[in-house]
Amino acid sequence: MPQIGSLKSRTVSVWWSASTEENNSPISSYMIQVRTNTENWVLGNQVTTNIHQKNITTNMSLRPYTSYKLRIVAVNSIGESMPSEPSMFFITPSEEPEAPPSNLLATSNNSSVIHIKWDHPAAEKINGELKGYQVMYSEADKKVFSVITFERTDKTELDIPGVKSYTEYLIQVAAINTEGPGPVANAAVVTAEGKPSKPRITHISRNTPSTVKVHWVEPKVINGRLQSYELQWINTNTGVVRTKVINGVLRNKISENITNLDPYTQYDVRVRAVTGGGKGQFSDRYPAMTDVTAPGAPTILNATTIGTDSVYLRWLRPKKFYRDVEEYLIEFIDLDSYFTKTKKIPEKEYEVVKSNDMTWIESAVSNLPSNRHYSVRIAGLTQSLFNAHQYPGNYSAKEFFYLQGGNESNTTEPDIPSNHSNVIIADPRAIQAAEQDIMSAGIVAGIVCGILVVLLASLVFIGCRSLTCRKYYQAAYNYLAVPTNSNHFPSTVITIAEPFVEKTYPEVKVEDFIQHVKILHADTDDKFSQEYSDVNKNTRTDLKADTSNMHENKSKNRYVNITAFDHSRVYLAKQPQSEKIRQSDYINANYVDGYHKSKAYIATQGPMPSTFGDFWRMVWEQKSVVIVMITKLMEKGRKKCDKYWPEEGLEQHGNIAVKHLNTFSRAHYTVRMFSLKDTKAKKQSSERIVYQFHYTEWPDHGVPDFTLPVLKFVQKSAFANPPGAGPIVVHCSAGVGRTGTYILIDAMIEQLKDKGTINIPQFLLKIRQQRNFLVQTEEQYMLIHDALVEYLLSHDTEVRNGEINKYIHNLTTIQEDKSSLLQKQFELLVAYCPKEIDKYPALEEYNVPKNRREELVPMTTKRVQIPTKPGIPGSDYINATFLQGYTKTNEFILTQHPMESTIEDFWRMVWDKNSSVIVLLSDIVDDEQEFIKFWPEEDNPLQVDTGIFKLTCREEETGYMYTTRDFLLESTQDDYVLMTKMISCSNWPRDDQPLCKAFDLIDTIRDIHRLNDIGPVIVVDRYGGVTGCKFCALWSSLDQLQHDKTIDIYHLCKLYHKKRAGIIGSVGDYLFLYSAVDSYCNDQNEKDSALMSNHLILRSSKKNGTMPRSPSVQNKVPRSPSLPNNHHSSKAETNSSKAETNV
C-alpha cells in the first residue's frame, strides 16, 4: 500500500515498497494511478516514474480541496503488474478561489439601496470550503471601497443600504473560502433618483400691490434630475393656498414672480424641488408682504371760502384704503380760464377731527386768485412700504365754489346721508345770487361756531382715547399675520366699529389643574387645539398701531407685520438734540400687565443695530433691572437678534454707557451682568446694575424638549427683579411668541400662589390686547400648561447650604399615609415611562447587540451620535447619553463599559467629541459579562476607524485611590492630536469611608478637566447606569453648591431620568445623593472651624501671652474667596462678585 507524505494544494509526496517478484524480467518503472472519490480508476490520472524512485513528489494535476486515492502498478518488459492496495483517501489543502462569482447584476429601485445578486462560482473553482462573499462598493468617481462580508452560502443576493441617490457606484463581489477572497466580479449601477432636500428662499423683491418676486437657491442635495419646482403661497389671513409649477432653467439661483395677489397682505411662501424620485420637502416658510395700493376716493363734506384768496375744506377719509392715507392731493380748476392747480397736503397741514360717530379731515388752502369760479376735488395718497413711490387714489366728486374779492365768505355744504354714500353736492353757482345777500356778521358767527365745534370734538376725542387706554390695560386682543385696521384683509376703514363682546373663560382651581391638563392632552392634544383656536377666534383685531406704521418708524421694526399697539406702547423720553425729529419717542415695545400688577413687563423685539440706543434708553428710563432674552442670535441660518451688549469693556449708546461686568454660565441659560450709566446725568443715582438672563436651549422651531429647565429659568429671572424695580424687559426675536410664553408662566405662578386658581386663556386674551401675537403657537400654549403642572408637582426643590440636613429630615419623616416625601419625590421623578419611539434607534435590530441591557439605553433626544460609516446601518449609534452639569448642557457623556464589538465605537466617540477625560468606574474582569480591557498595551498603537486615527497608551500610573492612563489619539490624515486621560476607580464610592470622601475623586478629576476643558467628560460604568449617574449628579451638585450655595437634586435627577431612563436606581440611591452632599457640607464646616481656630490661636500668640479676646461675629465668618481684594473696587464690581449666588 502506497504511503502519503507531504501534501500541497496541487502536489503530493508518495512512497512505496519495491515489488518482491520480478518474474525474470526487471522492473523498468512504476505507474501511479490517482482518482477522486467520485471517479473510477480508468478515468483517473496516472504518472510513470523511474524504477529507482520509490519515493516521489509528483504533480498529477491535483486540484485543491479534493479527496483522492492512489495505487501503484509495476511495469517490466512483459507488461503491468496488478495494482497495489490503494492508499487511504487524502484531501489536498485549499487555495483562494480561482474564479469570480458569475452573472453579477446590480439594480436600484430605491434611491438609498442597491440590490445585487450573483451566482456561485463553479464548484471546482472555489478551491476550498465556501465561507461567504466579500462585497465591495464605491462611488465611481472616488473609488474608495467600503467592504461588507456576507457570511452566507445559501443566498446569493444582498441589499446595500445607505447609498447616495442618483449616484454611479462600482460593485465588486468575490467568493471567500478559508484561504481568503478570490478574484472579483465587477458591475456598475446608478442608484435610483431620490427626493431632493429643501431649497432655500434667499429674499423677496419687486413687491408691488399684486406681485412679489421670490428668489431661491437649489437644494444642496438634488438626488436626481431636477424636473421642476412647486412654488406655494399661503394668504396668512384667509388660509387660501395657491401653487405654481416652474419648469425651464432650474439650476443655480432661481426666481419667479407671483401675481394676482391681494394688496397689503402677508403671504407665507415656500418652494420645493421635484425630481424623478418624487417631491422633496418644502423650504422653510418665508414671509412675503405685498405693497399697499391706491386708496378709494374721499368724500368732500363742504368748501368754505375764507377771505378773498382762501378756502377751508372738510372731507371724509376714503372708505377703503391700505394701511394709511398719509397725504392728499387737492386739485383746483379755474372754471373761467380752465387753469388747473394741484396742491399736495402733507400730514402736518391737515387736521383729523372726531365728533361722536364721525371723523373728518380739515385743511385750509390759500393764495388762490379771487373773483373766480372753482371746482375742487381731492384724492388720497398712500406711501409705498418698499420705496419712495406714492399711490394716488381716485378723486372725489367735484365741489364748486366762487372766491369773491372783499370780506364775504361763501360756503357750500352738501346734505350727507347717515351712511355717507350717494352724496349729492349742490352747485354753488345756482344759488350765487342768494348767497350775495348774506351779511358779514353772519359769516363771522358761522366761523366762530365752527371753531367751537372743532374744539369740543377734539376734547371729546382726547377724553375717549384716555378712557380707552385705561380700559385696554384691564381687558383683550387677537393677533393677525400682518397689522390691520379691521377684521379682514385688505385693511379698510369702517366708520362705525361694531361693539366687541369679550369671551369669558372659567377659572380652574389649583387642585383640579393637573387633571384639567390631562384632559386637554387626551386624544393627541385635541382639546388643546380646540381651546387655542377658540382663544384666537375671540381675540380682538381692531386695535391700532399707527405710530409703528409711520414712514419714519418703519425702519425700527424688525418685522413688517409685528408692530406696537398705540395705546400700550412704551414712549421714549425725547432727547433734546432730537426735538425737530418727529416721533423720536418710538420703540417697538409694549407694556404688558402681570397678575395684579400693571405694566409688570415690557414685551419688545430683538434689538437691531439701528435701535441699540433706543433699547438701552428704554431700559434706563423704565428703571428696569432684568432683561430676559429667549432667542439665539442666529437660528436656521437667519438672524433673529443682533448682539446689543458688549462681551467685555464698555460700549456707548447715546447718553447710556453699558459696561460688561461678568458672565455666569448655567446648563440651559447664561446670565450677564452690566453696569448702566447715564453719562449726562449729574446725580449719584446715574449708575445701575442690570442683569440679562439669556435662555440658550430653545430650539429653532417648536418648544424645548424638557419643561423643567424653562420653569427654573422663569423663576430665577423673575426672582432677580427686586421690589420697586421697573418692568422686566422680555424679548425673543419678534417679541411675541416665546415672550408671551414667558409672561404667561410667570403671571400664572403668581396667580396660583395668591388666589389658588389658574386661568390661562383669559389672561392670554387680556395681554394680547397689549401686544400682538403673544403666544404664537399651539405648542407654546401647551408648554405654559405643562410648566405649571411641573410647578404644582414639585414646587420649590432648591435647598440652601445650611438647610440640607433639615430638608433630609423632612424628606424621610413618615407621614400619616405611611409614606414619606422622599418616596413621593422619587415616584414623581421616575414617573416618565419612555415609549419605543423615545428609544429610537437603540432598539433597532442592528443596534440591539450593542446594548448590555435593553432597559438602559439613551433616549433619542439626548443620544450621542458618532460619524456614520457608509453602507453600515446603525453605524452612528453607541449606547451613550449626554447629561447636563450645572454650567453646561452636555457636560457629561454616560456610557456602558465597551464590549468587544463596540471598542472601536467607544474610541471613535472620544475622538469625535474631543473628550480629554474618561472616568472608568467599572472593573476589568473576564467573566461572563465580558468587562474587558478596551485599550491597547503601552506603546503598542491601535489603528481606529479604518486608520483615520491612531490610539496609543503613553503612560500608566497606579495610585492609592485610582489608576491613571494617558492616551494619545493622533490623526493619520493631518496634524490633529488629542490627549486623553483615563482615571480608573472601580470601587467608587467606597462603603468603608464617610460619604464625604466620594467627593475626593470628583475634586481630583475636576482639577484635571479644567486644564484641558475642550469636550464632555466621559463617565463609564458597567451598564451606563446608577453608579455613573451618581458621579455626574454629585459633580453637578458640587458645582451648584460652590456657585450658588444651593442644591437641587430633584431637578437634576428628573432630567437625568428623562434622558436615560432607569439610571436613578432606587429610593436609597436617590437619598444617597442628598446624604453625600450633606456629609460634604458638614466636613467643610469642620475644616473651616478648625482653620478659624488656628487663625485665632496664632493671633493670640503674638500678643505676649495675653488671652485672645472673644471673636466678633465678623471674625466667625471667613471672608468669601469670591469677594474682590481691592478696597477701591466700585460698587458695581462688588455687586458683580456677589451676584452669581442669585442666578
GIUR-V933089 format. One record per residue. N is the residue number from 1. SS is DSSP state (@ for helix, = for strand, . for the rest). NEAR is the number of other ideal C-beta (glycine too) atoms within 12 Angstrom. Layout:
n = (N,N)
ss = (SS,SS)
near = (NEAR,NEAR)
//
This chain:
n = (1,2,3,4,5,6,7,8,9,10,11,12,13,14,15,16,17,18,19,20,21,22,23,24,25,26,27,28,29,30,31,32,33,34,35,36,37,38,39,40,41,42,43,44,45,46,47,48,49,50,51,52,53,54,55,56,57,58,59,60,61,62,63,64,65,66,67,68,69,70,71,72,73,74,75,76,77,78,79,80,81,82,83,84,85,86,87,88,89,90,91,92,93,94,95,96,97,98,99,100,101,102,103,104,105,106,107,108,109,110,111,112,113,114,115,116,117,118,119,120,121,122,123,124,125,126,127,128,129,130,131,132,133,134,135,136,137,138,139,140,141,142,143,144,145,146,147,148,149,150,151,152,153,154,155,156,157,158,159,160,161,162,163,164,165,166,167,168,169,170,171,172,173,174,175,176,177,178,179,180,181,182,183,184,185,186,187,188,189,190,191,192,193,194,195,196,197,198,199,200,201,202,203,204,205,206,207,208,209,210,211,212,213,214,215,216,217,218,219,220,221,222,223,224,225,226,227,228,229,230,231,232,233,234,235,236,237,238,239,240,241,242,243,244,245,246,247,248,249,250,251,252,253,254,255,256,257,258,259,260,261,262,263,264,265,266,267,268,269,270,271,272,273,274,275,276,277,278,279,280,281,282,283,284,285,286,287,288,289,290,291,292,293,294,295,296,297,298,299,300,301,302,303,304,305,306,307,308,309,310,311,312,313,314,315,316,317,318,319,320,321,322,323,324,325,326,327,328,329,330,331,332,333,334,335,336,337,338,339,340,341,342,343,344,345,346,347,348,349,350,351,352,353,354,355,356,357,358,359,360,361,362,363,364,365,366,367,368,369,370,371,372,373,374,375,376,377,378,379,380,381,382,383,384,385,386,387,388,389,390,391,392,393,394,395,396,397,398,399,400,401,402,403,404,405,406,407,408,409,410,411,412,413,414,415,416,417,418,419,420,421,422,423,424,425,426,427,428,429,430,431,432,433,434,435,436,437,438,439,440,441,442,443,444,445,446,447,448,449,450,451,452,453,454,455,456,457,458,459,460,461,462,463,464,465,466,467,468,469,470,471,472,473,474,475,476,477,478,479,480,481,482,483,484,485,486,487,488,489,490,491,492,493,494,495,496,497,498,499,500,501,502,503,504,505,506,507,508,509,510,511,512,513,514,515,516,517,518,519,520,521,522,523,524,525,526,527,528,529,530,531,532,533,534,535,536,537,538,539,540,541,542,543,544,545,546,547,548,549,550,551,552,553,554,555,556,557,558,559,560,561,562,563,564,565,566,567,568,569,570,571,572,573,574,575,576,577,578,579,580,581,582,583,584,585,586,587,588,589,590,591,592,593,594,595,596,597,598,599,600,601,602,603,604,605,606,607,608,609,610,611,612,613,614,615,616,617,618,619,620,621,622,623,624,625,626,627,628,629,630,631,632,633,634,635,636,637,638,639,640,641,642,643,644,645,646,647,648,649,650,651,652,653,654,655,656,657,658,659,660,661,662,663,664,665,666,667,668,669,670,671,672,673,674,675,676,677,678,679,680,681,682,683,684,685,686,687,688,689,690,691,692,693,694,695,696,697,698,699,700,701,702,703,704,705,706,707,708,709,710,711,712,713,714,715,716,717,718,719,720,721,722,723,724,725,726,727,728,729,730,731,732,733,734,735,736,737,738,739,740,741,742,743,744,745,746,747,748,749,750,751,752,753,754,755,756,757,758,759,760,761,762,763,764,765,766,767,768,769,770,771,772,773,774,775,776,777,778,779,780,781,782,783,784,785,786,787,788,789,790,791,792,793,794,795,796,797,798,799,800,801,802,803,804,805,806,807,808,809,810,811,812,813,814,815,816,817,818,819,820,821,822,823,824,825,826,827,828,829,830,831,832,833,834,835,836,837,838,839,840,841,842,843,844,845,846,847,848,849,850,851,852,853,854,855,856,857,858,859,860,861,862,863,864,865,866,867,868,869,870,871,872,873,874,875,876,877,878,879,880,881,882,883,884,885,886,887,888,889,890,891,892,893,894,895,896,897,898,899,900,901,902,903,904,905,906,907,908,909,910,911,912,913,914,915,916,917,918,919,920,921,922,923,924,925,926,927,928,929,930,931,932,933,934,935,936,937,938,939,940,941,942,943,944,945,946,947,948,949,950,951,952,953,954,955,956,957,958,959,960,961,962,963,964,965,966,967,968,969,970,971,972,973,974,975,976,977,978,979,980,981,982,983,984,985,986,987,988,989,990,991,992,993,994,995,996,997,998,999,1000,1001,1002,1003,1004,1005,1006,1007,1008,1009,1010,1011,1012,1013,1014,1015,1016,1017,1018,1019,1020,1021,1022,1023,1024,1025,1026,1027,1028,1029,1030,1031,1032,1033,1034,1035,1036,1037,1038,1039,1040,1041,1042,1043,1044,1045,1046,1047,1048,1049,1050,1051,1052,1053,1054,1055,1056,1057,1058,1059,1060,1061,1062,1063,1064,1065,1066,1067,1068,1069,1070,1071,1072,1073,1074,1075,1076,1077,1078,1079,1080,1081,1082,1083,1084,1085,1086,1087,1088,1089,1090,1091,1092,1093,1094,1095,1096,1097,1098,1099,1100,1101,1102,1103,1104,1105,1106,1107,1108,1109,1110,1111,1112,1113,1114,1115,1116,1117,1118,1119,1120,1121,1122,1123,1124,1125,1126,1127,1128,1129,1130,1131,1132,1133,1134,1135,1136,1137,1138,1139,1140,1141,1142,1143)
ss = (.,.,=,=,=,=,=,.,.,.,.,=,=,=,=,.,.,.,.,.,.,.,.,.,.,.,=,=,=,=,=,=,=,=,=,=,.,.,.,.,.,.,.,.,=,=,=,=,=,=,.,.,.,.,=,=,=,=,.,.,.,.,.,.,.,.,=,=,=,=,=,=,=,=,=,=,.,.,.,=,.,.,.,.,.,.,.,.,.,=,=,.,.,.,.,.,.,.,.,.,.,=,=,=,=,=,=,=,=,=,.,.,=,=,=,=,=,=,=,.,.,.,@,@,@,.,.,.,.,=,=,=,=,=,=,=,=,=,=,.,.,.,.,.,.,=,=,=,=,=,.,.,.,.,.,.,=,=,=,=,=,.,.,.,.,.,.,=,=,=,=,=,=,=,=,=,=,.,.,=,=,=,=,=,=,=,=,=,=,=,.,.,.,.,.,.,.,.,.,=,=,=,=,=,=,.,.,.,.,.,.,=,=,=,=,=,=,.,.,.,.,.,.,.,.,=,=,=,=,=,=,=,=,=,=,.,.,.,.,.,=,=,=,=,=,=,.,.,.,.,.,.,=,=,=,=,=,=,.,.,.,.,.,.,.,=,=,=,=,=,=,=,=,=,=,.,.,=,=,.,.,.,.,.,.,=,=,=,=,.,.,.,.,.,.,.,=,.,=,=,=,=,=,=,=,=,.,.,.,=,=,=,=,=,=,=,.,.,.,=,.,.,.,.,.,.,=,=,=,=,=,=,=,=,.,.,.,.,=,=,=,=,=,=,=,.,@,@,@,.,=,=,=,=,=,.,.,=,=,=,=,=,=,=,=,.,.,.,.,.,.,=,=,=,=,=,=,=,=,=,=,=,=,.,.,.,.,.,.,=,=,=,.,.,.,.,.,.,=,=,=,=,=,.,.,.,.,.,.,.,=,=,=,.,=,.,.,.,.,.,.,.,.,=,.,.,.,@,@,@,@,@,@,@,@,.,.,.,.,@,@,@,@,@,@,@,@,@,@,@,@,@,@,@,@,@,@,@,@,@,@,@,@,@,@,@,@,@,@,@,@,@,.,.,.,.,.,.,.,.,.,.,.,.,.,.,.,.,.,.,.,=,.,.,.,.,.,.,.,.,.,.,.,.,.,.,.,=,=,@,@,@,@,@,@,@,@,@,@,@,@,@,@,@,@,@,@,@,@,@,@,@,@,@,@,@,@,.,.,.,.,.,.,.,.,.,.,.,.,.,@,@,@,@,@,@,.,.,.,.,.,.,.,.,.,.,.,.,=,.,.,.,.,.,.,@,@,@,.,.,.,.,.,.,.,.,.,.,=,=,=,=,=,=,.,.,=,=,=,=,=,=,=,=,.,.,.,.,@,@,@,@,@,@,@,@,@,@,@,@,@,.,.,.,.,=,=,=,=,.,.,.,.,=,=,.,.,=,=,.,.,.,.,.,.,.,.,.,.,=,=,=,=,.,.,=,=,=,=,=,=,=,=,=,=,.,.,.,=,=,=,=,=,=,=,=,=,=,.,.,.,.,.,@,@,@,=,=,=,=,=,=,=,=,=,.,.,.,.,.,.,.,.,.,.,.,@,@,@,@,@,@,@,@,@,@,@,@,@,.,.,.,.,.,.,.,.,=,=,=,=,.,.,.,.,.,@,@,@,@,@,@,@,@,@,@,@,@,@,@,@,@,@,@,@,.,=,=,.,@,@,@,@,@,@,@,@,@,.,.,.,.,.,.,.,.,.,@,@,@,@,@,@,@,@,@,@,@,@,@,@,@,@,@,.,.,.,.,=,=,@,@,@,@,@,@,@,@,@,@,@,@,.,=,.,.,.,.,.,=,@,@,@,@,@,@,@,@,@,.,.,.,.,.,.,@,@,@,@,.,.,.,.,.,@,@,@,@,.,.,.,.,.,.,.,.,.,.,.,@,@,@,=,=,=,.,.,.,.,.,.,.,.,.,.,.,=,=,=,=,=,=,=,.,.,.,.,.,.,.,.,=,=,=,=,=,.,.,.,@,@,@,@,@,@,@,@,@,@,@,@,@,.,.,.,.,=,=,=,=,.,.,.,.,=,.,.,.,.,.,=,.,.,.,.,.,.,=,.,.,.,=,=,=,.,.,.,.,=,=,=,=,=,=,=,=,=,=,.,.,.,.,=,=,=,=,=,=,=,=,=,.,.,.,.,.,=,=,=,=,=,=,=,=,.,.,.,.,.,.,.,.,.,.,@,@,@,@,@,@,@,@,@,@,@,@,@,@,@,@,@,.,.,.,.,.,=,=,=,=,=,.,=,.,.,@,@,@,@,@,@,@,@,@,@,@,@,@,@,@,@,@,@,@,.,=,=,.,@,@,@,@,@,@,@,@,@,@,@,.,.,.,.,.,.,.,@,@,@,@,@,@,@,@,@,@,@,@,@,@,@,@,@,@,@,@,@,@,@,@,@,@,@,@,@,@,@,@,@,@,@,.,.,.,.,.,.,.,.,.,.,.,@,@,@,@,.,.,.,.,.,.,.,.,.,.,.,.,.,.,@,@,@,@,@,@,@,@,@,@,@,@,.)
near = (17,34,23,31,19,18,25,23,25,22,25,36,24,39,25,30,16,19,26,10,14,17,16,9,16,17,31,22,26,36,36,42,35,39,27,25,17,15,18,13,21,10,12,26,26,25,28,22,28,17,19,13,21,21,23,30,21,32,19,29,19,35,32,32,31,32,21,36,33,44,32,39,31,35,28,21,14,15,15,24,25,16,28,28,16,27,28,17,18,29,23,29,24,28,28,29,38,26,27,30,39,20,17,35,23,35,23,33,17,24,29,28,26,42,28,37,27,31,22,31,33,18,22,18,25,35,33,31,20,34,24,29,40,33,41,32,44,28,25,22,12,15,15,16,25,29,25,33,20,30,15,17,20,11,17,26,24,31,24,38,26,27,37,32,33,28,30,23,40,31,42,32,44,35,44,36,32,22,22,19,34,34,24,28,33,25,31,25,30,27,34,29,30,33,29,37,25,29,42,29,40,23,20,33,23,24,33,30,29,24,26,37,25,39,27,34,25,31,33,15,25,31,34,31,20,32,25,28,39,31,38,30,39,26,30,28,30,20,13,18,19,22,22,23,19,27,16,13,14,29,15,13,18,29,27,34,24,37,19,19,37,35,34,45,42,38,40,34,43,32,43,35,43,33,30,24,30,22,29,34,22,31,33,23,26,31,30,43,42,41,34,44,36,32,41,29,30,42,39,43,34,33,41,34,41,31,26,22,22,27,42,38,42,38,42,37,38,35,28,31,37,40,45,38,43,34,29,42,36,40,28,35,24,23,22,16,14,13,17,17,23,20,26,23,29,19,24,12,20,31,24,27,29,25,23,16,17,24,29,32,35,35,34,26,33,22,15,33,23,26,19,28,31,39,34,45,31,46,35,43,36,36,32,29,38,25,16,10,18,27,35,28,30,23,29,35,26,29,42,33,42,37,39,29,16,17,20,28,34,41,32,36,26,28,14,23,12,13,15,28,15,13,26,16,27,25,21,33,22,14,19,21,11,12,26,18,12,22,14,17,13,17,27,18,15,25,24,15,16,28,20,15,22,24,17,18,26,21,17,21,24,16,15,20,18,15,15,24,26,15,21,35,28,22,29,36,40,33,40,36,34,41,43,38,35,28,21,20,32,36,39,26,31,22,25,15,19,12,8,22,11,23,24,15,23,15,21,31,18,27,13,19,32,26,17,29,32,17,19,30,21,15,12,11,22,16,23,31,21,19,34,32,18,22,37,31,17,27,36,36,34,31,38,32,39,29,33,39,39,28,30,20,30,33,21,37,38,36,33,33,38,41,44,46,41,29,32,42,38,39,25,35,23,18,20,12,11,20,12,10,16,17,28,25,27,38,42,44,49,48,37,47,37,33,30,15,24,20,29,32,46,42,49,52,47,43,40,28,19,21,31,27,28,40,45,39,34,43,43,36,30,32,24,39,34,43,46,47,41,47,37,27,21,15,22,20,17,24,19,30,35,23,25,35,37,24,18,14,14,20,25,19,30,29,25,36,28,41,31,26,38,30,25,32,24,35,35,36,38,31,38,36,37,40,35,43,32,28,19,18,17,9,10,10,14,18,25,35,39,44,42,45,40,37,38,30,32,35,21,18,18,20,32,34,26,33,35,38,34,39,41,42,40,43,35,36,37,36,25,32,33,20,9,9,25,28,37,42,49,51,49,40,34,37,48,45,40,47,47,44,47,50,51,47,47,44,39,41,35,29,31,31,22,16,19,18,25,39,32,45,38,32,43,43,37,41,51,44,37,49,51,48,42,47,46,35,25,28,26,38,39,31,41,47,42,34,38,42,35,37,34,29,28,31,23,23,32,28,32,21,28,17,21,33,22,17,31,30,19,20,31,25,17,15,14,7,9,9,17,22,27,33,23,27,35,30,22,28,36,28,21,27,14,27,12,15,13,23,31,19,28,40,29,23,13,19,27,19,19,37,35,30,25,21,20,36,40,39,37,27,28,34,36,39,26,32,23,21,22,28,30,25,23,30,28,26,37,42,45,47,44,38,43,43,37,39,32,28,30,31,35,49,43,50,52,45,40,37,27,19,21,31,26,32,37,42,38,32,42,42,33,29,32,23,39,31,41,47,43,41,40,36,22,23,14,11,10,8,18,21,26,22,23,34,34,24,15,18,16,13,22,26,19,32,28,20,15,23,31,28,39,28,28,26,18,23,18,13,15,12,24,28,26,27,32,27,40,29,40,25,19,19,12,9,9,18,21,32,28,41,35,40,39,33,34,24,22,33,34,20,11,8,18,19,27,27,24,36,34,29,38,41,24,26,37,28,16,25,32,16,14,19,21,18,28,36,43,47,50,45,40,31,33,48,37,33,36,44,42,44,45,49,48,46,42,40,42,37,36,35,31,28,26,30,27,33,38,40,44,38,44,44,46,35,46,48,38,36,42,48,36,32,44,41,29,20,24,17,31,38,30,32,47,41,32,39,42,36,27,34,34,22,23,25,22,16,16,21,18,15,17,22,19,16,20,23,16,13,17,18,14,12,13,7,8,10,12,20,11,10,18,10,7,9,16,17,14,22,16,16,10,21,20,21,13,10,9,9,16,18,19,28,25,23,27,31,26,24,33,33,25,29,36)
//
